[in-house]
Every structure is written in structure tokens, then in C-alpha cells.
Amino acid sequence: MLALARAFARESDIVILDEPTSALDPMSEYEMCRSMLELCARRACVVISHRLVITKDVDRILFLEKGRIAETGSHEELLKENGRYARMWKVQTKDIL
């Protein structure tokens, strides 16, 4: 959490976050994602995550597989494609949908 606060306290044009919510419980993760989206509205943010809770509201998703971009698009576009991203989304959200 401290590293995340430091990242947003600096006046930089881009912020890169690697698994920023990995140590959080689901409720804290949700709140953190809402806060990150607000803070990222004023700068470019790259978020690397296996948890897809934040992807629903981002501008663009790059889904990587074996070090290469396997799928790219918005959340809605990738769900319509029904590929790997859509399958992962469904698995991660099955208990809350």
C-alpha cells in the first residue's frame, strides 16, 4: 500500500503498477481499484495483474500469453470474442455475477 501511495504522490505522466492488489481481500481490492481508476484519470497507467476486477473499467486491455499479446480490446469487446480473457473473467467472477 505504501508503494502505491508513493507512486501516485509523484507528479509523473505514467504510473506502472505490478499486481497492486495481490495482497488484498476482495472488498479492499474493489475499493483500491476504484481509487486507482480515479487517480489514473489524470495520467497514463499500466496495471499488470492476474486479477481482472480492474479490467472492466480500463480503456484498453492487453491479454498476454507466453510473453505475447494474445488478445487486445476493451472489456466488452474481449467478452464478445469469448476467448481466453472471457474465460478467465467468467472463472474469476462466477461467485459474484
VMD Tcl script that builds the backbone (N, CA, C; Angstrom):
set m [mol new atoms 291]
animate dup $m
set s [atomselect $m all]
$s set {name element resname resid chain x y z} {
  {N N MET 1 A 0.816 -1.195 0.000}
  {CA C MET 1 A 0.000 0.000 0.000}
  {C C MET 1 A 0.857 1.256 0.000}
  {N N LEU 2 A 1.958 1.214 0.736}
  {CA C LEU 2 A 2.839 2.367 0.805}
  {C C LEU 2 A 3.459 2.663 -0.558}
  {N N ALA 3 A 3.880 1.613 -1.259}
  {CA C ALA 3 A 4.458 1.803 -2.585}
  {C C ALA 3 A 3.431 2.393 -3.550}
  {N N LEU 4 A 2.195 1.975 -3.423}
  {CA C LEU 4 A 1.129 2.508 -4.265}
  {C C LEU 4 A 0.893 3.984 -3.977}
  {N N ALA 5 A 0.865 4.348 -2.718}
  {CA C ALA 5 A 0.695 5.752 -2.339}
  {C C ALA 5 A 1.844 6.599 -2.879}
  {N N ARG 6 A 3.055 6.076 -2.794}
  {CA C ARG 6 A 4.212 6.807 -3.331}
  {C C ARG 6 A 4.109 6.994 -4.843}
  {N N ALA 7 A 3.650 5.970 -5.530}
  {CA C ALA 7 A 3.523 6.057 -6.993}
  {C C ALA 7 A 2.581 7.173 -7.405}
  {N N PHE 8 A 1.495 7.327 -6.677}
  {CA C PHE 8 A 0.524 8.360 -7.033}
  {C C PHE 8 A 0.869 9.729 -6.456}
  {N N ALA 9 A 1.715 9.776 -5.452}
  {CA C ALA 9 A 2.109 11.060 -4.863}
  {C C ALA 9 A 3.066 11.814 -5.779}
  {N N ARG 10 A 3.817 11.087 -6.568}
  {CA C ARG 10 A 4.752 11.728 -7.500}
  {C C ARG 10 A 3.994 12.321 -8.676}
  {N N GLU 11 A 4.506 13.399 -9.190}
  {CA C GLU 11 A 3.895 14.051 -10.355}
  {C C GLU 11 A 4.527 13.506 -11.631}
  {N N SER 12 A 4.158 12.300 -12.007}
  {CA C SER 12 A 4.695 11.695 -13.224}
  {C C SER 12 A 3.579 11.540 -14.250}
  {N N ASP 13 A 3.972 11.433 -15.513}
  {CA C ASP 13 A 2.992 11.286 -16.582}
  {C C ASP 13 A 2.482 9.855 -16.714}
  {N N ILE 14 A 3.266 8.902 -16.216}
  {CA C ILE 14 A 2.891 7.498 -16.324}
  {C C ILE 14 A 3.189 6.778 -15.016}
  {N N VAL 15 A 2.318 5.859 -14.662}
  {CA C VAL 15 A 2.482 5.041 -13.465}
  {C C VAL 15 A 2.372 3.585 -13.900}
  {N N ILE 16 A 3.316 2.750 -13.468}
  {CA C ILE 16 A 3.283 1.324 -13.766}
  {C C ILE 16 A 3.097 0.577 -12.445}
  {N N LEU 17 A 2.052 -0.231 -12.380}
  {CA C LEU 17 A 1.722 -0.972 -11.166}
  {C C LEU 17 A 1.723 -2.469 -11.480}
  {N N ASP 18 A 2.498 -3.230 -10.739}
  {CA C ASP 18 A 2.596 -4.675 -10.943}
  {C C ASP 18 A 1.897 -5.389 -9.788}
  {N N GLU 19 A 0.786 -6.021 -10.085}
  {CA C GLU 19 A -0.023 -6.744 -9.089}
  {C C GLU 19 A -0.316 -5.888 -7.851}
  {N N PRO 20 A -0.900 -4.694 -8.035}
  {CA C PRO 20 A -1.094 -3.783 -6.905}
  {C C PRO 20 A -2.086 -4.256 -5.852}
  {N N THR 21 A -2.961 -5.187 -6.205}
  {CA C THR 21 A -3.974 -5.622 -5.234}
  {C C THR 21 A -3.796 -7.074 -4.803}
  {N N SER 22 A -2.665 -7.672 -5.105}
  {CA C SER 22 A -2.485 -9.111 -4.867}
  {C C SER 22 A -2.589 -9.517 -3.398}
  {N N ALA 23 A -2.286 -8.632 -2.477}
  {CA C ALA 23 A -2.310 -8.990 -1.052}
  {C C ALA 23 A -3.596 -8.542 -0.353}
  {N N LEU 24 A -4.585 -8.120 -1.118}
  {CA C LEU 24 A -5.807 -7.576 -0.515}
  {C C LEU 24 A -6.960 -8.567 -0.542}
  {N N ASP 25 A -7.844 -8.438 0.416}
  {CA C ASP 25 A -9.083 -9.216 0.402}
  {C C ASP 25 A -10.003 -8.620 -0.670}
  {N N PRO 26 A -11.033 -9.345 -1.107}
  {CA C PRO 26 A -11.882 -8.872 -2.204}
  {C C PRO 26 A -12.509 -7.491 -1.991}
  {N N MET 27 A -12.956 -7.177 -0.796}
  {CA C MET 27 A -13.580 -5.867 -0.554}
  {C C MET 27 A -12.553 -4.742 -0.648}
  {N N SER 28 A -11.384 -4.957 -0.068}
  {CA C SER 28 A -10.316 -3.953 -0.142}
  {C C SER 28 A -9.823 -3.809 -1.581}
  {N N GLU 29 A -9.765 -4.925 -2.294}
  {CA C GLU 29 A -9.348 -4.889 -3.700}
  {C C GLU 29 A -10.305 -4.030 -4.518}
  {N N TYR 30 A -11.592 -4.207 -4.300}
  {CA C TYR 30 A -12.599 -3.420 -5.011}
  {C C TYR 30 A -12.417 -1.927 -4.741}
  {N N GLU 31 A -12.272 -1.576 -3.481}
  {CA C GLU 31 A -12.086 -0.163 -3.117}
  {C C GLU 31 A -10.790 0.399 -3.700}
  {N N MET 32 A -9.721 -0.387 -3.652}
  {CA C MET 32 A -8.444 0.050 -4.207}
  {C C MET 32 A -8.565 0.296 -5.706}
  {N N CYS 33 A -9.251 -0.584 -6.395}
  {CA C CYS 33 A -9.420 -0.417 -7.844}
  {C C CYS 33 A -10.192 0.856 -8.169}
  {N N ARG 34 A -11.238 1.138 -7.417}
  {CA C ARG 34 A -11.999 2.380 -7.630}
  {C C ARG 34 A -11.083 3.589 -7.443}
  {N N SER 35 A -10.284 3.580 -6.409}
  {CA C SER 35 A -9.362 4.691 -6.137}
  {C C SER 35 A -8.314 4.814 -7.233}
  {N N MET 36 A -7.767 3.680 -7.673}
  {CA C MET 36 A -6.744 3.703 -8.731}
  {C C MET 36 A -7.309 4.287 -10.016}
  {N N LEU 37 A -8.536 3.912 -10.361}
  {CA C LEU 37 A -9.138 4.443 -11.584}
  {C C LEU 37 A -9.315 5.956 -11.517}
  {N N GLU 38 A -9.691 6.461 -10.370}
  {CA C GLU 38 A -9.818 7.910 -10.205}
  {C C GLU 38 A -8.467 8.591 -10.356}
  {N N LEU 39 A -7.460 8.045 -9.718}
  {CA C LEU 39 A -6.125 8.634 -9.784}
  {C C LEU 39 A -5.516 8.508 -11.185}
  {N N CYS 40 A -5.841 7.450 -11.884}
  {CA C CYS 40 A -5.288 7.244 -13.226}
  {C C CYS 40 A -5.975 8.108 -14.286}
  {N N ALA 41 A -7.057 8.741 -13.940}
  {CA C ALA 41 A -7.772 9.578 -14.905}
  {C C ALA 41 A -6.927 10.759 -15.374}
  {N N ARG 42 A -5.935 11.145 -14.573}
  {CA C ARG 42 A -5.110 12.309 -14.902}
  {C C ARG 42 A -3.743 11.952 -15.463}
  {N N ARG 43 A -3.474 10.678 -15.679}
  {CA C ARG 43 A -2.174 10.251 -16.206}
  {C C ARG 43 A -2.323 8.860 -16.822}
  {N N ALA 44 A -1.307 8.447 -17.525}
  {CA C ALA 44 A -1.311 7.103 -18.112}
  {C C ALA 44 A -0.916 6.087 -17.043}
  {N N CYS 45 A -1.642 5.006 -16.969}
  {CA C CYS 45 A -1.344 3.945 -16.006}
  {C C CYS 45 A -1.278 2.607 -16.731}
  {N N VAL 46 A -0.296 1.837 -16.369}
  {CA C VAL 46 A -0.170 0.465 -16.843}
  {C C VAL 46 A -0.301 -0.407 -15.602}
  {N N VAL 47 A -1.282 -1.299 -15.625}
  {CA C VAL 47 A -1.512 -2.182 -14.484}
  {C C VAL 47 A -1.315 -3.619 -14.960}
  {N N ILE 48 A -0.419 -4.319 -14.303}
  {CA C ILE 48 A -0.145 -5.722 -14.608}
  {C C ILE 48 A -0.827 -6.532 -13.506}
  {N N SER 49 A -1.734 -7.433 -13.909}
  {CA C SER 49 A -2.479 -8.162 -12.884}
  {C C SER 49 A -3.062 -9.459 -13.429}
  {N N HIS 50 A -3.101 -10.466 -12.575}
  {CA C HIS 50 A -3.816 -11.694 -12.893}
  {C C HIS 50 A -5.270 -11.595 -12.445}
  {N N ARG 51 A -5.537 -10.669 -11.551}
  {CA C ARG 51 A -6.894 -10.431 -11.081}
  {C C ARG 51 A -7.546 -9.427 -12.029}
  {N N LEU 52 A -8.719 -9.755 -12.527}
  {CA C LEU 52 A -9.343 -8.946 -13.571}
  {C C LEU 52 A -10.376 -7.948 -13.062}
  {N N VAL 53 A -10.486 -7.768 -11.753}
  {CA C VAL 53 A -11.507 -6.883 -11.202}
  {C C VAL 53 A -11.378 -5.458 -11.756}
  {N N ILE 54 A -10.184 -5.003 -12.039}
  {CA C ILE 54 A -9.994 -3.636 -12.538}
  {C C ILE 54 A -10.226 -3.509 -14.042}
  {N N THR 55 A -10.174 -4.599 -14.771}
  {CA C THR 55 A -10.195 -4.515 -16.231}
  {C C THR 55 A -11.521 -4.047 -16.811}
  {N N LYS 56 A -12.589 -4.210 -16.089}
  {CA C LYS 56 A -13.899 -3.818 -16.609}
  {C C LYS 56 A -13.964 -2.330 -16.958}
  {N N ASP 57 A -13.219 -1.507 -16.258}
  {CA C ASP 57 A -13.329 -0.058 -16.413}
  {C C ASP 57 A -12.117 0.617 -17.061}
  {N N VAL 58 A -11.166 -0.162 -17.559}
  {CA C VAL 58 A -9.986 0.458 -18.178}
  {C C VAL 58 A -10.242 0.728 -19.660}
  {N N ASP 59 A -9.393 1.565 -20.250}
  {CA C ASP 59 A -9.558 1.917 -21.657}
  {C C ASP 59 A -9.203 0.779 -22.606}
  {N N ARG 60 A -8.107 0.085 -22.279}
  {CA C ARG 60 A -7.635 -0.959 -23.181}
  {C C ARG 60 A -6.975 -2.082 -22.392}
  {N N ILE 61 A -7.266 -3.307 -22.795}
  {CA C ILE 61 A -6.706 -4.494 -22.155}
  {C C ILE 61 A -5.785 -5.185 -23.145}
  {N N LEU 62 A -4.604 -5.535 -22.668}
  {CA C LEU 62 A -3.690 -6.373 -23.442}
  {C C LEU 62 A -3.577 -7.686 -22.681}
  {N N PHE 63 A -4.111 -8.746 -23.223}
  {CA C PHE 63 A -4.085 -10.055 -22.582}
  {C C PHE 63 A -2.871 -10.801 -23.110}
  {N N LEU 64 A -1.929 -11.078 -22.219}
  {CA C LEU 64 A -0.683 -11.721 -22.613}
  {C C LEU 64 A -0.728 -13.215 -22.363}
  {N N GLU 65 A -0.108 -13.948 -23.260}
  {CA C GLU 65 A 0.023 -15.386 -23.112}
  {C C GLU 65 A 1.386 -15.793 -23.654}
  {N N LYS 66 A 2.179 -16.426 -22.813}
  {CA C LYS 66 A 3.532 -16.841 -23.173}
  {C C LYS 66 A 4.373 -15.672 -23.681}
  {N N GLY 67 A 4.212 -14.517 -23.029}
  {CA C GLY 67 A 5.014 -13.349 -23.353}
  {C C GLY 67 A 4.592 -12.585 -24.592}
  {N N ARG 68 A 3.474 -12.931 -25.163}
  {CA C ARG 68 A 2.982 -12.249 -26.373}
  {C C ARG 68 A 1.545 -11.776 -26.166}
  {N N ILE 69 A 1.173 -10.734 -26.894}
  {CA C ILE 69 A -0.201 -10.239 -26.827}
  {C C ILE 69 A -1.099 -11.232 -27.555}
  {N N ALA 70 A -1.990 -11.871 -26.813}
  {CA C ALA 70 A -2.901 -12.860 -27.387}
  {C C ALA 70 A -4.239 -12.225 -27.776}
  {N N GLU 71 A -4.665 -11.236 -27.005}
  {CA C GLU 71 A -5.936 -10.552 -27.264}
  {C C GLU 71 A -5.797 -9.101 -26.826}
  {N N THR 72 A -6.496 -8.217 -27.491}
  {CA C THR 72 A -6.497 -6.815 -27.094}
  {C C THR 72 A -7.861 -6.201 -27.402}
  {N N GLY 73 A -8.272 -5.273 -26.556}
  {CA C GLY 73 A -9.546 -4.596 -26.749}
  {C C GLY 73 A -10.097 -4.114 -25.424}
  {N N SER 74 A -11.317 -3.640 -25.465}
  {CA C SER 74 A -12.000 -3.237 -24.235}
  {C C SER 74 A -12.566 -4.484 -23.558}
  {N N HIS 75 A -13.030 -4.323 -22.358}
  {CA C HIS 75 A -13.640 -5.428 -21.619}
  {C C HIS 75 A -14.792 -6.033 -22.415}
  {N N GLU 76 A -15.677 -5.181 -22.889}
  {CA C GLU 76 A -16.849 -5.656 -23.636}
  {C C GLU 76 A -16.438 -6.362 -24.926}
  {N N GLU 77 A -15.463 -5.797 -25.641}
  {CA C GLU 77 A -15.002 -6.424 -26.889}
  {C C GLU 77 A -14.426 -7.815 -26.634}
  {N N LEU 78 A -13.621 -7.927 -25.581}
  {CA C LEU 78 A -12.995 -9.214 -25.283}
  {C C LEU 78 A -14.015 -10.241 -24.780}
  {N N LEU 79 A -15.028 -9.803 -24.072}
  {CA C LEU 79 A -16.080 -10.740 -23.666}
  {C C LEU 79 A -16.831 -11.273 -24.894}
  {N N LYS 80 A -17.086 -10.398 -25.857}
  {CA C LYS 80 A -17.779 -10.818 -27.084}
  {C C LYS 80 A -16.949 -11.810 -27.888}
  {N N GLU 81 A -15.616 -11.668 -27.853}
  {CA C GLU 81 A -14.736 -12.598 -28.571}
  {C C GLU 81 A -14.772 -13.993 -27.960}
  {N N ASN 82 A -15.123 -14.067 -26.676}
  {CA C ASN 82 A -15.253 -15.334 -25.960}
  {C C ASN 82 A -13.967 -16.178 -26.004}
  {N N GLY 83 A -12.840 -15.485 -25.887}
  {CA C GLY 83 A -11.544 -16.155 -25.887}
  {C C GLY 83 A -11.021 -16.394 -24.487}
  {N N ARG 84 A -9.700 -16.382 -24.340}
  {CA C ARG 84 A -9.054 -16.661 -23.058}
  {C C ARG 84 A -9.426 -15.619 -21.996}
  {N N TYR 85 A -9.441 -14.339 -22.380}
  {CA C TYR 85 A -9.822 -13.291 -21.420}
  {C C TYR 85 A -11.234 -13.552 -20.893}
  {N N ALA 86 A -12.165 -13.818 -21.785}
  {CA C ALA 86 A -13.557 -14.052 -21.377}
  {C C ALA 86 A -13.661 -15.248 -20.439}
  {N N ARG 87 A -12.928 -16.315 -20.733}
  {CA C ARG 87 A -12.962 -17.490 -19.858}
  {C C ARG 87 A -12.398 -17.164 -18.480}
  {N N MET 88 A -11.288 -16.420 -18.445}
  {CA C MET 88 A -10.701 -16.057 -17.155}
  {C C MET 88 A -11.648 -15.144 -16.376}
  {N N TRP 89 A -12.270 -14.185 -17.059}
  {CA C TRP 89 A -13.229 -13.284 -16.416}
  {C C TRP 89 A -14.375 -14.085 -15.784}
  {N N LYS 90 A -14.910 -15.026 -16.540}
  {CA C LYS 90 A -16.036 -15.824 -16.046}
  {C C LYS 90 A -15.638 -16.648 -14.835}
  {N N VAL 91 A -14.463 -17.225 -14.839}
  {CA C VAL 91 A -13.994 -18.010 -13.697}
  {C C VAL 91 A -13.824 -17.124 -12.472}
  {N N GLN 92 A -13.228 -15.938 -12.657}
  {CA C GLN 92 A -12.964 -15.072 -11.507}
  {C C GLN 92 A -14.206 -14.403 -10.957}
  {N N THR 93 A -15.239 -14.255 -11.749}
  {CA C THR 93 A -16.432 -13.529 -11.292}
  {C C THR 93 A -17.647 -14.440 -11.088}
  {N N LYS 94 A -17.508 -15.712 -11.227}
  {CA C LYS 94 A -18.676 -16.616 -11.175}
  {C C LYS 94 A -19.456 -16.529 -9.875}
  {N N ASP 95 A -18.784 -16.225 -8.769}
  {CA C ASP 95 A -19.476 -16.173 -7.482}
  {C C ASP 95 A -20.176 -14.848 -7.222}
  {N N ILE 96 A -19.871 -13.819 -8.018}
  {CA C ILE 96 A -20.489 -12.521 -7.758}
  {C C ILE 96 A -21.450 -12.076 -8.840}
  {N N LEU 97 A -21.528 -12.800 -9.926}
  {CA C LEU 97 A -22.451 -12.416 -11.016}
  {C C LEU 97 A -23.786 -13.092 -10.892}
}
mol reanalyze $m
mol bondsrecalc $m
mol representation Tube
mol addrep $m
